[in-house]
């Protein structure tokens, strides 16, 4: 079993705090102070930077696909959009 890396305090935030802030970071809803702290942590913590980058890519790809409903039938696109909203707590 792989060893889980120790949480790191970087930029004034612990890894778990950065993970909790990723949704707001990607959605650009954090205050400038919160964004600066997340970015400071990400510059110093390669584990969070890798995870945050992968998370961002997935969110961006899902949003792109869901805004191009011609690629999916309308009912499926609506179900996916509803599911994404329920998972991300966005209106």
MARVEXDREN-649849 format. One record per atom (N, C-alpha, C, O): atom name; chain; x, y, z; residue in one letter. Coordinates in Angstrom, 3 decimals. Last residue first. Layout:
% MARVEXDREN-649849
@a = CA	c = A	east = X	north = Y	up = Z	r = A;
...
END
This chain:
% MARVEXDREN-649849
@a = N	c = A	east = -25.673	north = 26.839	up = -8.461	r = X;
@a = CA	c = A	east = -27.060	north = 26.991	up = -8.947	r = X;
@a = C	c = A	east = -27.164	north = 26.747	up = -10.432	r = X;
@a = O	c = A	east = -28.254	north = 26.833	up = -10.997	r = X;
@a = N	c = A	east = -23.524	north = 24.300	up = -7.175	r = X;
@a = CA	c = A	east = -23.694	north = 25.538	up = -7.910	r = X;
@a = C	c = A	east = -25.121	north = 25.613	up = -8.419	r = X;
@a = O	c = A	east = -25.720	north = 24.595	up = -8.767	r = X;
@a = N	c = A	east = -22.676	north = 21.980	up = -5.885	r = X;
@a = CA	c = A	east = -23.526	north = 22.923	up = -5.139	r = X;
@a = C	c = A	east = -23.650	north = 24.264	up = -5.840	r = X;
@a = O	c = A	east = -23.863	north = 25.279	up = -5.177	r = X;
@a = N	c = A	east = -21.428	north = 19.988	up = -7.245	r = X;
@a = CA	c = A	east = -20.640	north = 21.186	up = -6.978	r = X;
@a = C	c = A	east = -21.413	north = 22.234	up = -6.175	r = X;
@a = O	c = A	east = -20.854	north = 23.272	up = -5.822	r = X;
@a = N	c = A	east = -23.388	north = 18.041	up = -7.441	r = X;
@a = CA	c = A	east = -22.096	north = 17.676	up = -6.857	r = X;
@a = C	c = A	east = -21.309	north = 18.915	up = -6.463	r = X;
@a = O	c = A	east = -20.598	north = 18.903	up = -5.458	r = X;
@a = N	c = A	east = -25.460	north = 19.345	up = -8.711	r = X;
@a = CA	c = A	east = -25.695	north = 18.753	up = -7.396	r = X;
@a = C	c = A	east = -24.384	north = 18.413	up = -6.686	r = X;
@a = O	c = A	east = -24.299	north = 18.494	up = -5.461	r = X;
@a = N	c = A	east = -24.272	north = 20.096	up = -11.159	r = X;
@a = CA	c = A	east = -24.713	north = 21.127	up = -10.213	r = X;
@a = C	c = A	east = -24.900	north = 20.557	up = -8.813	r = X;
@a = O	c = A	east = -24.543	north = 21.205	up = -7.829	r = X;
@a = N	c = A	east = -23.892	north = 17.545	up = -12.243	r = X;
@a = CA	c = A	east = -22.737	north = 18.398	up = -11.971	r = X;
@a = C	c = A	east = -23.097	north = 19.495	up = -10.971	r = X;
@a = O	c = A	east = -22.331	north = 19.788	up = -10.054	r = X;
@a = N	c = A	east = -26.574	north = 16.752	up = -12.532	r = X;
@a = CA	c = A	east = -25.673	north = 16.000	up = -11.658	r = X;
@a = C	c = A	east = -24.462	north = 16.844	up = -11.282	r = X;
@a = O	c = A	east = -24.051	north = 16.855	up = -10.121	r = X;
@a = N	c = A	east = -27.495	north = 18.624	up = -14.396	r = X;
@a = CA	c = A	east = -28.119	north = 18.532	up = -13.073	r = X;
@a = C	c = A	east = -27.198	north = 17.833	up = -12.084	r = X;
@a = O	c = A	east = -27.056	north = 18.265	up = -10.941	r = X;
@a = N	c = A	east = -25.819	north = 17.935	up = -16.568	r = X;
@a = CA	c = A	east = -25.746	north = 19.270	up = -15.984	r = X;
@a = C	c = A	east = -26.350	north = 19.281	up = -14.578	r = X;
@a = O	c = A	east = -25.781	north = 19.881	up = -13.666	r = X;
@a = N	c = A	east = -26.727	north = 15.324	up = -17.069	r = X;
@a = CA	c = A	east = -25.338	north = 15.560	up = -16.677	r = X;
@a = C	c = A	east = -25.172	north = 16.926	up = -16.017	r = X;
@a = O	c = A	east = -24.464	north = 17.054	up = -15.018	r = X;
@a = N	c = A	east = -29.383	north = 15.867	up = -17.817	r = X;
@a = CA	c = A	east = -29.099	north = 15.009	up = -16.653	r = X;
@a = C	c = A	east = -27.667	north = 15.234	up = -16.151	r = X;
@a = O	c = A	east = -27.434	north = 15.323	up = -14.946	r = X;
@a = N	c = A	east = -28.936	north = 17.449	up = -20.113	r = X;
@a = CA	c = A	east = -29.636	north = 18.014	up = -18.957	r = X;
@a = C	c = A	east = -29.370	north = 17.204	up = -17.693	r = X;
@a = O	c = A	east = -29.156	north = 17.772	up = -16.622	r = X;
@a = N	c = A	east = -27.694	north = 15.559	up = -21.776	r = X;
@a = CA	c = A	east = -26.977	north = 16.774	up = -21.388	r = X;
@a = C	c = A	east = -27.606	north = 17.410	up = -20.157	r = X;
@a = O	c = A	east = -26.897	north = 17.860	up = -19.258	r = X;
@a = N	c = A	east = -29.820	north = 13.759	up = -22.094	r = X;
@a = CA	c = A	east = -28.580	north = 13.330	up = -21.420	r = X;
@a = C	c = A	east = -27.774	north = 14.540	up = -20.951	r = X;
@a = O	c = A	east = -27.234	north = 14.536	up = -19.845	r = X;
@a = N	c = A	east = -31.646	north = 15.376	up = -23.479	r = X;
@a = CA	c = A	east = -32.018	north = 14.786	up = -22.186	r = X;
@a = C	c = A	east = -30.771	north = 14.366	up = -21.410	r = X;
@a = O	c = A	east = -30.682	north = 14.594	up = -20.204	r = X;
@a = N	c = A	east = -30.221	north = 16.042	up = -25.892	r = X;
@a = CA	c = A	east = -30.621	north = 17.071	up = -24.920	r = X;
@a = C	c = A	east = -30.940	north = 16.490	up = -23.546	r = X;
@a = O	c = A	east = -30.536	north = 17.066	up = -22.536	r = X;
@a = N	c = A	east = -27.386	north = 14.076	up = -26.709	r = X;
@a = CA	c = A	east = -28.811	north = 14.356	up = -26.840	r = X;
@a = C	c = A	east = -29.217	north = 15.252	up = -25.672	r = X;
@a = O	c = A	east = -28.613	north = 15.209	up = -24.600	r = X;
@a = N	c = A	east = -24.322	north = 15.834	up = -27.345	r = X;
@a = CA	c = A	east = -25.121	north = 14.859	up = -26.599	r = X;
@a = C	c = A	east = -26.589	north = 15.100	up = -26.924	r = X;
@a = O	c = A	east = -26.978	north = 16.185	up = -27.355	r = X;
@a = N	c = A	east = -23.403	north = 17.821	up = -28.931	r = X;
@a = CA	c = A	east = -22.579	north = 16.620	up = -28.865	r = X;
@a = C	c = A	east = -23.310	north = 15.490	up = -28.125	r = X;
@a = O	c = A	east = -22.951	north = 14.321	up = -28.269	r = X;
@a = N	c = A	east = -25.124	north = 19.864	up = -28.494	r = X;
@a = CA	c = A	east = -25.273	north = 19.150	up = -29.752	r = X;
@a = C	c = A	east = -24.421	north = 17.882	up = -29.784	r = X;
@a = O	c = A	east = -24.685	north = 16.974	up = -30.573	r = X;
@a = N	c = A	east = -24.387	north = 21.101	up = -26.111	r = X;
@a = CA	c = A	east = -25.349	north = 19.999	up = -26.053	r = X;
@a = C	c = A	east = -25.551	north = 19.276	up = -27.384	r = X;
@a = O	c = A	east = -26.099	north = 18.174	up = -27.399	r = X;
@a = N	c = A	east = -22.020	north = 22.418	up = -24.889	r = X;
@a = CA	c = A	east = -22.123	north = 22.033	up = -26.296	r = X;
@a = C	c = A	east = -23.092	north = 20.860	up = -26.404	r = X;
@a = O	c = A	east = -22.685	north = 19.750	up = -26.746	r = X;
@a = N	c = A	east = -21.834	north = 22.679	up = -22.257	r = X;
@a = CA	c = A	east = -22.288	north = 23.875	up = -22.961	r = X;
@a = C	c = A	east = -22.354	north = 23.631	up = -24.463	r = X;
@a = O	c = A	east = -22.704	north = 24.533	up = -25.225	r = X;
@a = N	c = A	east = -20.799	north = 20.288	up = -21.482	r = X;
@a = CA	c = A	east = -22.192	north = 20.565	up = -21.134	r = X;
@a = C	c = A	east = -22.717	north = 21.833	up = -21.774	r = X;
@a = O	c = A	east = -23.929	north = 22.041	up = -21.827	r = X;
@a = N	c = A	east = -18.162	north = 20.467	up = -22.343	r = X;
@a = CA	c = A	east = -19.054	north = 19.474	up = -22.942	r = X;
@a = C	c = A	east = -20.513	north = 19.791	up = -22.672	r = X;
@a = O	c = A	east = -21.368	north = 19.586	up = -23.534	r = X;
@a = N	c = A	east = -17.259	north = 22.519	up = -20.637	r = X;
@a = CA	c = A	east = -17.202	north = 22.687	up = -22.097	r = X;
@a = C	c = A	east = -18.174	north = 21.724	up = -22.772	r = X;
@a = O	c = A	east = -18.923	north = 22.117	up = -23.667	r = X;
@a = N	c = A	east = -17.603	north = 21.324	up = -18.130	r = X;
@a = CA	c = A	east = -18.346	north = 22.544	up = -18.468	r = X;
@a = C	c = A	east = -18.375	north = 22.766	up = -19.974	r = X;
@a = O	c = A	east = -19.404	north = 23.159	up = -20.525	r = X;
@a = N	c = A	east = -15.796	north = 19.180	up = -18.379	r = X;
@a = CA	c = A	east = -17.228	north = 18.942	up = -18.175	r = X;
@a = C	c = A	east = -18.052	north = 20.162	up = -18.548	r = X;
@a = O	c = A	east = -19.083	north = 20.042	up = -19.208	r = X;
@a = N	c = A	east = -13.370	north = 20.599	up = -18.676	r = X;
@a = CA	c = A	east = -13.838	north = 19.698	up = -19.738	r = X;
@a = C	c = A	east = -15.337	north = 19.426	up = -19.603	r = X;
@a = O	c = A	east = -16.063	north = 19.439	up = -20.597	r = X;
@a = N	c = A	east = -13.238	north = 21.953	up = -16.207	r = X;
@a = CA	c = A	east = -13.278	north = 22.715	up = -17.457	r = X;
@a = C	c = A	east = -13.820	north = 21.847	up = -18.591	r = X;
@a = O	c = A	east = -14.643	north = 22.308	up = -19.382	r = X;
@a = N	c = A	east = -13.120	north = 19.736	up = -14.458	r = X;
@a = CA	c = A	east = -14.221	north = 20.703	up = -14.365	r = X;
@a = C	c = A	east = -14.355	north = 21.487	up = -15.664	r = X;
@a = O	c = A	east = -15.463	north = 21.667	up = -16.168	r = X;
@a = N	c = A	east = -10.719	north = 18.520	up = -15.309	r = X;
@a = CA	c = A	east = -11.986	north = 17.785	up = -15.360	r = X;
@a = C	c = A	east = -13.164	north = 18.759	up = -15.343	r = X;
@a = O	c = A	east = -14.100	north = 18.617	up = -16.130	r = X;
@a = N	c = A	east = -8.848	north = 20.559	up = -14.804	r = X;
@a = CA	c = A	east = -9.027	north = 20.044	up = -16.159	r = X;
@a = C	c = A	east = -10.353	north = 19.312	up = -16.307	r = X;
@a = O	c = A	east = -11.038	north = 19.466	up = -17.319	r = X;
@a = N	c = A	east = -9.059	north = 20.801	up = -12.008	r = X;
@a = CA	c = A	east = -9.422	north = 21.913	up = -12.884	r = X;
@a = C	c = A	east = -9.691	north = 21.448	up = -14.305	r = X;
@a = O	c = A	east = -10.649	north = 21.891	up = -14.939	r = X;
@a = N	c = A	east = -8.040	north = 18.298	up = -11.227	r = X;
@a = CA	c = A	east = -9.405	north = 18.684	up = -10.877	r = X;
@a = C	c = A	east = -9.896	north = 19.791	up = -11.813	r = X;
@a = O	c = A	east = -11.006	north = 19.725	up = -12.341	r = X;
@a = N	c = A	east = -5.397	north = 18.545	up = -12.129	r = X;
@a = CA	c = A	east = -6.258	north = 17.492	up = -12.679	r = X;
@a = C	c = A	east = -7.727	north = 17.825	up = -12.421	r = X;
@a = O	c = A	east = -8.566	north = 17.651	up = -13.305	r = X;
@a = N	c = A	east = -4.556	north = 20.695	up = -10.527	r = X;
@a = CA	c = A	east = -4.524	north = 20.794	up = -11.982	r = X;
@a = C	c = A	east = -5.435	north = 19.776	up = -12.633	r = X;
@a = O	c = A	east = -6.161	north = 20.094	up = -13.574	r = X;
@a = N	c = A	east = -4.852	north = 19.600	up = -7.981	r = X;
@a = CA	c = A	east = -5.629	north = 20.774	up = -8.362	r = X;
@a = C	c = A	east = -5.669	north = 20.964	up = -9.864	r = X;
@a = O	c = A	east = -6.698	north = 21.351	up = -10.418	r = X;
@a = N	c = A	east = -2.937	north = 17.535	up = -8.102	r = X;
@a = CA	c = A	east = -4.350	north = 17.219	up = -7.916	r = X;
@a = C	c = A	east = -5.225	north = 18.384	up = -8.372	r = X;
@a = O	c = A	east = -6.220	north = 18.183	up = -9.067	r = X;
@a = N	c = A	east = -0.579	north = 19.086	up = -8.473	r = X;
@a = CA	c = A	east = -0.959	north = 18.047	up = -9.432	r = X;
@a = C	c = A	east = -2.441	north = 17.732	up = -9.329	r = X;
@a = O	c = A	east = -3.134	north = 17.667	up = -10.344	r = X;
@a = N	c = A	east = -0.699	north = 20.746	up = -6.196	r = X;
@a = CA	c = A	east = -0.667	north = 21.344	up = -7.535	r = X;
@a = C	c = A	east = -1.075	north = 20.322	up = -8.588	r = X;
@a = O	c = A	east = -1.835	north = 20.646	up = -9.500	r = X;
@a = N	c = A	east = -0.543	north = 18.896	up = -4.149	r = X;
@a = CA	c = A	east = -1.787	north = 19.659	up = -4.319	r = X;
@a = C	c = A	east = -1.840	north = 20.304	up = -5.701	r = X;
@a = O	c = A	east = -2.909	north = 20.395	up = -6.305	r = X;
@a = N	c = A	east = 2.111	north = 17.994	up = -4.680	r = X;
@a = CA	c = A	east = 0.985	north = 17.062	up = -4.609	r = X;
@a = C	c = A	east = -0.341	north = 17.796	up = -4.827	r = X;
@a = O	c = A	east = -1.171	north = 17.346	up = -5.617	r = X;
@a = N	c = A	east = 3.743	north = 20.251	up = -4.487	r = X;
@a = CA	c = A	east = 3.549	north = 19.620	up = -5.793	r = X;
@a = C	c = A	east = 2.377	north = 18.643	up = -5.797	r = X;
@a = O	c = A	east = 1.716	north = 18.484	up = -6.823	r = X;
@a = N	c = A	east = 3.564	north = 23.130	up = -2.947	r = X;
@a = CA	c = A	east = 3.133	north = 21.749	up = -2.688	r = X;
@a = C	c = A	east = 2.811	north = 21.067	up = -4.014	r = X;
@a = O	c = A	east = 1.743	north = 21.277	up = -4.591	r = X;
@a = N	c = A	east = 4.132	north = 25.727	up = -3.664	r = X;
@a = CA	c = A	east = 5.092	north = 25.024	up = -2.805	r = X;
@a = C	c = A	east = 4.765	north = 23.549	up = -2.586	r = X;
@a = O	c = A	east = 5.605	north = 22.797	up = -2.090	r = X;
@a = N	c = A	east = 2.071	north = 26.690	up = -5.206	r = X;
@a = CA	c = A	east = 3.445	north = 26.904	up = -5.683	r = X;
@a = C	c = A	east = 4.450	north = 26.065	up = -4.911	r = X;
@a = O	c = A	east = 5.508	north = 25.726	up = -5.440	r = X;
@a = N	c = A	east = -0.125	north = 26.135	up = -3.584	r = X;
@a = CA	c = A	east = 0.075	north = 25.348	up = -4.801	r = X;
@a = C	c = A	east = 1.481	north = 25.517	up = -5.375	r = X;
@a = O	c = A	east = 2.022	north = 24.583	up = -5.967	r = X;
@a = N	c = A	east = 0.147	north = 28.141	up = -1.629	r = X;
@a = CA	c = A	east = 0.255	north = 26.727	up = -1.263	r = X;
@a = C	c = A	east = 0.581	north = 25.888	up = -2.502	r = X;
@a = O	c = A	east = 1.463	north = 25.031	up = -2.461	r = X;
@a = N	c = A	east = -0.302	north = 30.388	up = -3.212	r = X;
@a = CA	c = A	east = 0.966	north = 30.251	up = -2.492	r = X;
@a = C	c = A	east = 1.188	north = 28.791	up = -2.098	r = X;
@a = O	c = A	east = 2.297	north = 28.273	up = -2.222	r = X;
@a = N	c = A	east = -2.933	north = 29.897	up = -4.037	r = X;
@a = CA	c = A	east = -1.862	north = 29.915	up = -5.027	r = X;
@a = C	c = A	east = -0.484	north = 29.781	up = -4.380	r = X;
@a = O	c = A	east = 0.403	north = 29.135	up = -4.938	r = X;
@a = N	c = A	east = -4.258	north = 30.112	up = -1.562	r = X;
@a = CA	c = A	east = -4.308	north = 28.854	up = -2.320	r = X;
@a = C	c = A	east = -3.152	north = 28.806	up = -3.314	r = X;
@a = O	c = A	east = -2.467	north = 27.788	up = -3.422	r = X;
@a = N	c = A	east = -3.684	north = 32.803	up = -0.976	r = X;
@a = CA	c = A	east = -3.227	north = 31.733	up = -0.077	r = X;
@a = C	c = A	east = -3.211	north = 30.390	up = -0.790	r = X;
@a = O	c = A	east = -2.265	north = 29.616	up = -0.643	r = X;
@a = N	c = A	east = -4.946	north = 34.138	up = -3.100	r = X;
@a = CA	c = A	east = -3.500	north = 34.279	up = -2.906	r = X;
@a = C	c = A	east = -2.948	north = 33.161	up = -2.034	r = X;
@a = O	c = A	east = -1.875	north = 32.626	up = -2.311	r = X;
@a = N	c = A	east = -7.618	north = 33.406	up = -2.588	r = X;
@a = CA	c = A	east = -6.969	north = 32.985	up = -3.833	r = X;
@a = C	c = A	east = -5.446	north = 33.054	up = -3.687	r = X;
@a = O	c = A	east = -4.739	north = 32.135	up = -4.100	r = X;
@a = N	c = A	east = -8.037	north = 34.748	up = -0.134	r = X;
@a = CA	c = A	east = -8.144	north = 33.283	up = -0.205	r = X;
@a = C	c = A	east = -7.422	north = 32.747	up = -1.446	r = X;
@a = O	c = A	east = -6.700	north = 31.753	up = -1.366	r = X;
@a = N	c = A	east = -7.688	north = 37.409	up = -1.030	r = X;
@a = CA	c = A	east = -6.836	north = 36.869	up = 0.035	r = X;
@a = C	c = A	east = -6.851	north = 35.333	up = 0.013	r = X;
@a = O	c = A	east = -5.803	north = 34.698	up = 0.126	r = X;
@a = N	c = A	east = -9.742	north = 37.685	up = -2.873	r = X;
@a = CA	c = A	east = -8.355	north = 37.795	up = -3.347	r = X;
@a = C	c = A	east = -7.385	north = 37.238	up = -2.313	r = X;
@a = O	c = A	east = -6.365	north = 36.654	up = -2.677	r = X;
@a = N	c = A	east = -12.188	north = 35.083	up = -2.322	r = X;
@a = CA	c = A	east = -11.700	north = 36.456	up = -2.150	r = X;
@a = C	c = A	east = -10.256	north = 36.498	up = -2.641	r = X;
@a = O	c = A	east = -9.622	north = 35.455	up = -2.803	r = X;
@a = N	c = A	east = -13.442	north = 32.853	up = -4.856	r = X;
@a = CA	c = A	east = -12.694	north = 33.124	up = -3.625	r = X;
@a = C	c = A	east = -12.352	north = 34.604	up = -3.542	r = X;
@a = O	c = A	east = -12.240	north = 35.289	up = -4.559	r = X;
@a = N	c = A	east = -14.552	north = 32.211	up = -7.225	r = X;
@a = CA	c = A	east = -15.440	north = 32.834	up = -6.248	r = X;
@a = C	c = A	east = -14.735	north = 33.122	up = -4.920	r = X;
@a = O	c = A	east = -15.365	north = 33.584	up = -3.969	r = X;
@a = N	c = A	east = -13.651	north = 30.748	up = -9.469	r = X;
@a = CA	c = A	east = -13.242	north = 32.142	up = -9.279	r = X;
@a = C	c = A	east = -14.193	north = 32.882	up = -8.343	r = X;
@a = O	c = A	east = -14.593	north = 34.015	up = -8.610	r = X;
@a = N	c = A	east = -13.972	north = 28.084	up = -9.752	r = X;
@a = CA	c = A	east = -15.129	north = 28.907	up = -10.110	r = X;
@a = C	c = A	east = -14.843	north = 30.401	up = -9.981	r = X;
@a = O	c = A	east = -15.682	north = 31.230	up = -10.336	r = X;
@a = N	c = A	east = -11.535	north = 27.230	up = -8.726	r = X;
@a = CA	c = A	east = -11.832	north = 26.986	up = -10.141	r = X;
@a = C	c = A	east = -12.985	north = 27.868	up = -10.613	r = X;
@a = O	c = A	east = -12.976	north = 28.347	up = -11.747	r = X;
@a = N	c = A	east = -11.917	north = 28.073	up = -6.052	r = X;
@a = CA	c = A	east = -10.769	north = 28.532	up = -6.834	r = X;
@a = C	c = A	east = -11.057	north = 28.392	up = -8.323	r = X;
@a = O	c = A	east = -10.847	north = 29.331	up = -9.091	r = X;
@a = N	c = A	east = -14.155	north = 26.664	up = -5.217	r = X;
@a = CA	c = A	east = -14.212	north = 28.125	up = -5.299	r = X;
@a = C	c = A	east = -13.078	north = 28.702	up = -6.125	r = X;
@a = O	c = A	east = -13.255	north = 29.704	up = -6.818	r = X;
@a = N	c = A	east = -13.005	north = 24.089	up = -5.367	r = X;
@a = CA	c = A	east = -14.223	north = 24.420	up = -6.115	r = X;
@a = C	c = A	east = -14.336	north = 25.930	up = -6.287	r = X;
@a = O	c = A	east = -14.587	north = 26.414	up = -7.391	r = X;
@a = N	c = A	east = -10.788	north = 24.236	up = -3.593	r = X;
@a = CA	c = A	east = -10.610	north = 24.078	up = -5.034	r = X;
@a = C	c = A	east = -11.839	north = 24.446	up = -5.845	r = X;
@a = O	c = A	east = -11.718	north = 25.056	up = -6.908	r = X;
@a = N	c = A	east = -10.990	north = 24.301	up = -0.863	r = X;
@a = CA	c = A	east = -11.148	north = 25.570	up = -1.574	r = X;
@a = C	c = A	east = -11.102	north = 25.427	up = -3.087	r = X;
@a = O	c = A	east = -11.352	north = 26.398	up = -3.802	r = X;
@a = N	c = A	east = -10.427	north = 21.751	up = 0.001	r = X;
@a = CA	c = A	east = -11.772	north = 22.272	up = 0.267	r = X;
@a = C	c = A	east = -12.046	north = 23.550	up = -0.527	r = X;
@a = O	c = A	east = -13.199	north = 23.854	up = -0.832	r = X;
@a = N	c = A	east = -7.734	north = 21.665	up = -0.692	r = X;
@a = CA	c = A	east = -8.680	north = 20.786	up = -1.379	r = X;
@a = C	c = A	east = -10.115	north = 21.267	up = -1.188	r = X;
@a = O	c = A	east = -10.925	north = 21.197	up = -2.113	r = X;
@a = N	c = A	east = -6.751	north = 23.500	up = 1.166	r = X;
@a = CA	c = A	east = -6.653	north = 23.805	up = -0.265	r = X;
@a = C	c = A	east = -7.645	north = 22.951	up = -1.037	r = X;
@a = O	c = A	east = -8.325	north = 23.447	up = -1.935	r = X;
@a = N	c = A	east = -7.217	north = 22.111	up = 3.495	r = X;
@a = CA	c = A	east = -7.894	north = 23.390	up = 3.302	r = X;
@a = C	c = A	east = -7.857	north = 23.814	up = 1.831	r = X;
@a = O	c = A	east = -8.807	north = 24.408	up = 1.320	r = X;
@a = N	c = A	east = -5.536	north = 19.921	up = 3.228	r = X;
@a = CA	c = A	east = -6.989	north = 19.692	up = 3.234	r = X;
@a = C	c = A	east = -7.768	north = 20.992	up = 3.040	r = X;
@a = O	c = A	east = -8.865	north = 20.976	up = 2.481	r = X;
@a = N	c = A	east = -2.972	north = 21.236	up = 3.362	r = X;
@a = CA	c = A	east = -3.432	north = 20.568	up = 2.133	r = X;
@a = C	c = A	east = -4.950	north = 20.392	up = 2.120	r = X;
@a = O	c = A	east = -5.592	north = 20.682	up = 1.110	r = X;
@a = N	c = A	east = -3.243	north = 24.395	up = 5.063	r = X;
@a = CA	c = A	east = -2.939	north = 22.966	up = 5.043	r = X;
@a = C	c = A	east = -3.505	north = 22.367	up = 3.760	r = X;
@a = O	c = A	east = -4.413	north = 22.933	up = 3.150	r = X;
@a = N	c = A	east = -1.950	north = 27.669	up = 4.506	r = X;
@a = CA	c = A	east = -3.029	north = 26.686	up = 4.400	r = X;
@a = C	c = A	east = -2.473	north = 25.272	up = 4.461	r = X;
@a = O	c = A	east = -1.377	north = 24.994	up = 3.973	r = X;
@a = N	c = A	east = 0.177	north = 29.404	up = 4.402	r = X;
@a = CA	c = A	east = -0.816	north = 29.614	up = 5.455	r = X;
@a = C	c = A	east = -1.984	north = 28.641	up = 5.419	r = X;
@a = O	c = A	east = -2.915	north = 28.767	up = 6.214	r = X;
@a = N	c = A	east = 1.897	north = 28.460	up = 2.515	r = X;
@a = CA	c = A	east = 1.101	north = 29.642	up = 2.182	r = X;
@a = C	c = A	east = 0.012	north = 29.920	up = 3.202	r = X;
@a = O	c = A	east = -0.970	north = 30.599	up = 2.898	r = X;
@a = N	c = A	east = 1.549	north = 25.224	up = 3.827	r = X;
@a = CA	c = A	east = 2.246	north = 26.110	up = 2.893	r = X;
@a = C	c = A	east = 1.341	north = 27.286	up = 2.582	r = X;
@a = O	c = A	east = 0.135	north = 27.111	up = 2.404	r = X;
@a = N	c = A	east = 1.744	north = 22.435	up = 5.522	r = X;
@a = CA	c = A	east = 1.283	north = 23.803	up = 5.750	r = X;
@a = C	c = A	east = 2.143	north = 24.704	up = 4.873	r = X;
@a = O	c = A	east = 3.323	north = 24.916	up = 5.152	r = X;
@a = N	c = A	east = 0.833	north = 19.199	up = 4.396	r = X;
@a = CA	c = A	east = 1.792	north = 20.291	up = 4.476	r = X;
@a = C	c = A	east = 1.082	north = 21.606	up = 4.736	r = X;
@a = O	c = A	east = -0.019	north = 21.856	up = 4.244	r = X;
@a = N	c = A	east = 0.437	north = 15.819	up = 5.411	r = X;
@a = CA	c = A	east = -0.137	north = 17.107	up = 5.026	r = X;
@a = C	c = A	east = 0.897	north = 18.211	up = 5.242	r = X;
@a = O	c = A	east = 1.719	north = 18.149	up = 6.156	r = X;
@a = N	c = A	east = 2.518	north = 13.246	up = 4.119	r = X;
@a = CA	c = A	east = 2.102	north = 14.052	up = 5.258	r = X;
@a = C	c = A	east = 1.494	north = 15.360	up = 4.754	r = X;
@a = O	c = A	east = 1.979	north = 15.940	up = 3.783	r = X;
@a = N	c = A	east = 1.268	north = 10.926	up = 1.671	r = X;
@a = CA	c = A	east = 2.187	north = 11.975	up = 2.111	r = X;
@a = C	c = A	east = 1.625	north = 12.749	up = 3.297	r = X;
@a = O	c = A	east = 0.411	north = 12.884	up = 3.451	r = X;
@a = N	c = A	east = 0.607	north = 7.574	up = 2.268	r = X;
@a = CA	c = A	east = -0.017	north = 8.872	up = 2.028	r = X;
@a = C	c = A	east = 0.942	north = 9.940	up = 2.531	r = X;
@a = O	c = A	east = 1.388	north = 9.884	up = 3.677	r = X;
@a = N	c = A	east = 2.221	north = 4.900	up = 0.737	r = X;
@a = CA	c = A	east = 2.183	north = 5.776	up = 1.905	r = X;
@a = C	c = A	east = 1.561	north = 7.113	up = 1.503	r = X;
@a = O	c = A	east = 1.957	north = 7.709	up = 0.501	r = X;
@a = N	c = A	east = 0.537	north = 2.220	up = -0.835	r = X;
@a = CA	c = A	east = 1.328	north = 3.444	up = -0.931	r = X;
@a = C	c = A	east = 1.140	north = 4.287	up = 0.315	r = X;
@a = O	c = A	east = 0.045	north = 4.373	up = 0.872	r = X;
@a = N	c = A	east = 0.848	north = -1.183	up = 0.000	r = X;
@a = CA	c = A	east = 0.000	north = 0.000	up = 0.000	r = X;
@a = C	c = A	east = 0.890	north = 1.242	up = 0.000	r = X;
@a = O	c = A	east = 1.873	north = 1.311	up = 0.738	r = X;
END
